[in-house]
Amino acid sequence: QLRASGGGLVQAGGSLRLSCTASGGIFRFNMGWYRQAPGKQRDLVAVIRSDGTTTYADSVEGRFTISRDNAKNTVYLQMNSLKPEDTAVYYCKRSLWNSILWGQGTQVTVSS
């Protein structure tokens, strides 16, 4: 089970930090954050692999940072310089080969 938290309402230019904690551990897994705005598909925001390498969507590169703490079974998404277009439900995902687990999502709303 994945539990995401940290969403909320913030003004443009502000910051939020999302957390996602796994009850079954994350050490061997790739961990990702995705987001889905109303009427749109769910898109990748950032991923951190089990070896620590990261990939970001172009739209968040330089503003968001994904990190992981394997001892705490938690992955984080630090979001800075937030824009109204970052408004979405953010989901975390744990994956390894064909083993995929999604969290419940946390709402992020950025006001202009």
Backbone bond lengths (Angstrom), bond angles and torsions (degrees), N, CA, C in turn:
res aa  C-N    CA-C-N  psi(-1)  N-CA   C-N-CA  omega(-1)  CA-C   N-CA-C  phi
1 Q - - - 1.468 - - 1.526 109.43 -
2 L 1.344 115.62 138.52 1.453 121.75 177.02 1.512 108.61 -114.39
3 R 1.329 115.92 135.06 1.456 119.99 178.46 1.518 108.90 -123.44
4 A 1.331 115.90 115.95 1.457 122.18 -179.69 1.511 109.90 -97.88
5 S 1.318 116.18 145.45 1.456 121.61 178.97 1.514 109.34 -152.38
6 G 1.335 115.58 169.75 1.451 121.03 174.53 1.511 115.23 106.24
7 G 1.310 117.22 -6.09 1.454 119.29 178.51 1.509 111.84 -69.87
8 G 1.335 115.60 171.76 1.449 119.79 179.47 1.511 111.17 165.87
9 L 1.326 114.31 -167.05 1.457 122.65 179.60 1.519 108.85 -104.69
10 V 1.321 116.54 129.37 1.453 121.19 -178.88 1.524 109.01 -143.13
11 Q 1.311 116.35 151.83 1.459 120.50 176.96 1.524 110.48 -79.31
12 A 1.300 115.55 154.54 1.458 120.43 176.30 1.522 109.78 -54.69
13 G 1.321 115.05 137.22 1.455 120.98 -176.61 1.511 113.82 93.11
14 G 1.323 116.17 -11.84 1.454 120.80 -178.67 1.514 113.11 -83.25
15 S 1.325 114.57 -174.03 1.462 121.38 -176.29 1.518 111.09 -133.21
16 L 1.314 115.07 152.83 1.456 123.21 171.96 1.527 107.52 -144.21
17 R 1.322 115.59 153.60 1.461 120.13 171.95 1.520 109.00 -124.27
18 L 1.310 115.14 120.27 1.454 121.16 176.48 1.528 109.86 -92.66
19 S 1.325 114.83 146.96 1.460 120.99 176.09 1.517 108.90 -127.37
20 C 1.306 115.41 148.21 1.466 121.21 176.38 1.522 107.44 -139.44
21 T 1.314 115.63 117.46 1.459 121.06 -177.50 1.522 109.98 -111.30
22 A 1.335 115.01 133.45 1.462 121.11 -178.49 1.516 110.12 -105.15
23 S 1.310 115.66 132.20 1.454 118.83 178.62 1.523 111.73 -73.94
24 G 1.331 116.46 -23.75 1.450 119.71 -176.70 1.512 115.16 -102.61
25 G 1.351 117.32 11.46 1.457 119.39 178.50 1.511 112.97 89.53
26 I 1.341 116.42 158.22 1.461 120.79 -177.78 1.520 113.06 -131.29
27 F 1.320 117.67 -3.34 1.466 121.75 -167.99 1.522 113.39 -50.93
28 R 1.323 117.24 -45.07 1.467 120.35 -173.60 1.525 112.61 -89.66
29 F 1.331 116.29 -4.14 1.451 120.28 -166.87 1.525 112.74 -103.07
30 N 1.328 114.94 153.71 1.458 121.95 164.87 1.527 107.13 -81.63
31 M 1.324 115.22 138.37 1.465 120.40 -177.82 1.521 108.70 -122.30
32 G 1.326 115.46 133.99 1.458 118.86 -177.37 1.514 112.36 -135.47
33 W 1.327 114.04 156.14 1.458 122.08 170.01 1.523 108.21 -113.64
34 Y 1.302 115.28 134.02 1.453 123.27 177.02 1.518 108.02 -126.60
35 R 1.324 116.08 162.41 1.458 119.00 176.03 1.520 110.67 -141.95
36 Q 1.311 113.27 152.16 1.459 119.76 -179.36 1.513 108.83 -138.54
37 A 1.329 115.06 115.98 1.455 121.54 175.45 1.528 108.65 -88.61
38 P 1.334 117.69 158.24 1.472 120.31 -179.05 1.516 111.89 -55.26
39 G 1.327 116.54 129.44 1.449 121.27 177.57 1.510 115.26 77.98
40 K 1.323 117.17 5.21 1.462 120.51 -177.57 1.526 109.91 -121.70
41 Q 1.310 115.23 165.68 1.457 120.06 178.68 1.520 110.51 -78.59
42 R 1.309 114.90 162.61 1.456 120.38 176.73 1.535 109.04 -79.17
43 D 1.317 115.76 126.38 1.464 121.21 -175.44 1.523 111.42 -119.30
44 L 1.312 114.87 151.23 1.459 120.57 175.32 1.524 110.19 -69.01
45 V 1.324 115.61 134.99 1.462 122.00 172.82 1.525 109.51 -101.93
46 A 1.323 115.77 -52.97 1.463 120.57 -178.60 1.520 108.89 -160.77
47 V 1.313 115.57 151.66 1.452 121.19 175.84 1.522 108.81 -136.16
48 I 1.320 115.83 142.82 1.459 121.87 172.24 1.522 106.69 -125.20
49 R 1.307 115.37 121.82 1.454 120.70 -175.18 1.524 111.07 -83.72
50 S 1.305 115.72 171.89 1.456 119.94 -177.93 1.530 111.47 -62.91
51 D 1.335 117.16 -24.23 1.472 119.68 178.41 1.528 112.44 -89.20
52 G 1.333 116.95 2.90 1.460 120.93 176.61 1.513 115.58 92.37
53 T 1.318 117.96 -6.75 1.459 119.51 178.71 1.527 109.87 -72.90
54 T 1.317 115.73 151.42 1.459 120.89 -174.11 1.529 111.42 -128.60
55 T 1.310 114.70 155.04 1.459 123.23 173.50 1.515 107.85 -139.22
56 Y 1.338 116.46 139.12 1.451 121.76 -179.57 1.527 110.75 -124.66
57 A 1.314 114.95 150.23 1.457 119.15 168.66 1.521 108.23 -66.99
58 D 1.321 116.25 147.74 1.464 119.93 -178.68 1.523 111.48 -57.80
59 S 1.318 116.27 -34.22 1.465 120.38 -174.78 1.524 113.42 -69.62
60 V 1.328 118.05 -16.73 1.469 120.37 -178.36 1.524 112.62 -117.51
61 E 1.324 116.67 -5.75 1.463 120.65 -178.72 1.523 110.50 -55.43
62 G 1.325 115.79 129.70 1.456 120.48 179.84 1.514 114.45 88.55
63 R 1.340 117.03 -13.39 1.475 120.41 179.94 1.524 111.65 -112.36
64 F 1.321 116.67 -34.07 1.463 122.12 -177.82 1.520 109.85 -108.61
65 T 1.323 115.32 148.44 1.461 121.21 176.18 1.517 109.31 -134.39
66 I 1.315 115.83 125.69 1.460 121.32 176.04 1.522 108.58 -100.15
67 S 1.324 115.58 140.49 1.461 120.29 178.56 1.526 108.64 -147.70
68 R 1.313 115.47 167.17 1.457 119.13 -179.12 1.521 110.32 -140.98
69 D 1.327 115.25 149.07 1.450 122.39 173.76 1.519 105.72 -126.73
70 N 1.320 115.80 97.79 1.457 119.74 -175.22 1.527 112.03 -63.70
71 A 1.323 116.79 -32.16 1.469 120.04 -179.50 1.524 111.56 -65.78
72 K 1.338 115.29 -29.24 1.464 119.99 179.71 1.531 112.01 -100.30
73 N 1.332 116.50 2.88 1.472 121.35 -179.18 1.517 111.74 54.43
74 T 1.325 116.21 38.94 1.459 121.48 -172.43 1.524 111.07 -132.33
75 V 1.320 114.89 139.87 1.462 122.15 172.10 1.530 107.30 -117.44
76 Y 1.321 114.90 144.22 1.463 121.49 -176.16 1.525 110.26 -120.33
77 L 1.320 114.74 155.05 1.451 121.08 170.35 1.523 107.16 -133.51
78 Q 1.317 115.85 105.98 1.454 121.27 175.65 1.512 107.91 -86.52
79 M 1.317 116.19 121.77 1.466 121.56 -175.96 1.524 108.55 -117.32
80 N 1.317 116.40 115.52 1.458 122.76 178.79 1.521 110.35 -115.30
81 S 1.308 115.96 163.47 1.470 121.88 178.43 1.524 110.92 49.54
82 L 1.305 115.47 48.55 1.461 120.25 -175.69 1.522 111.38 -65.14
83 K 1.326 114.66 146.00 1.450 123.01 -179.36 1.533 109.24 -120.97
84 P 1.321 117.45 156.64 1.473 119.05 177.92 1.530 112.48 -55.64
85 E 1.305 117.18 -32.16 1.463 119.74 179.98 1.520 113.15 -72.56
86 D 1.312 118.05 -4.75 1.468 121.43 173.48 1.530 111.48 -83.49
87 T 1.318 116.52 -6.45 1.462 120.80 179.55 1.517 110.58 -61.56
88 A 1.333 116.28 125.50 1.461 121.78 -177.43 1.523 108.90 -179.11
89 V 1.311 115.01 171.30 1.462 120.26 166.01 1.521 106.67 -88.78
90 Y 1.309 116.11 128.37 1.455 121.96 -178.28 1.525 109.37 -103.23
91 Y 1.319 114.83 130.55 1.454 122.17 -178.21 1.532 110.05 -119.28
92 C 1.304 116.53 142.13 1.453 119.64 170.77 1.523 109.62 -101.45
93 K 1.304 114.42 154.47 1.459 121.26 -175.78 1.517 109.24 -140.70
94 R 1.307 115.04 135.57 1.459 121.42 174.80 1.520 108.16 -113.07
95 S 1.302 117.58 129.36 1.456 118.82 -175.85 1.526 112.15 -144.19
96 L 1.314 113.94 148.10 1.456 122.82 173.01 1.509 106.55 -157.81
97 W 1.333 116.18 111.43 1.459 121.85 -174.56 1.529 109.05 54.11
98 N 1.317 119.73 -119.81 1.471 120.20 -178.13 1.527 112.49 -99.74
99 S 1.305 117.14 15.94 1.468 121.77 174.73 1.516 108.40 -96.23
100 I 1.322 116.62 110.67 1.473 121.80 -175.59 1.519 109.08 -128.27
101 L 1.320 114.89 134.34 1.462 121.45 177.98 1.519 108.50 -136.17
102 W 1.338 116.18 130.42 1.462 122.58 178.58 1.519 110.56 -107.96
103 G 1.319 115.19 145.68 1.450 121.31 170.82 1.518 110.53 -83.82
104 Q 1.325 116.26 179.27 1.459 121.22 -172.78 1.519 114.02 -85.08
105 G 1.303 119.00 -12.69 1.452 121.55 179.59 1.514 113.15 93.38
106 T 1.328 114.84 147.34 1.456 121.62 176.06 1.525 108.22 -138.11
107 Q 1.320 116.43 134.43 1.463 121.72 -173.71 1.532 110.67 -81.27
108 V 1.319 114.99 131.61 1.462 122.29 172.43 1.530 107.39 -119.66
109 T 1.318 115.76 123.88 1.453 120.86 179.02 1.523 108.39 -125.16
110 V 1.335 115.58 124.92 1.451 121.67 -179.28 1.524 108.09 -114.29
111 S 1.315 115.53 118.12 1.463 120.34 -179.33 1.520 110.56 -92.01
112 S 1.315 115.01 148.44 1.481 120.03 -178.40 1.518 111.62 -89.80
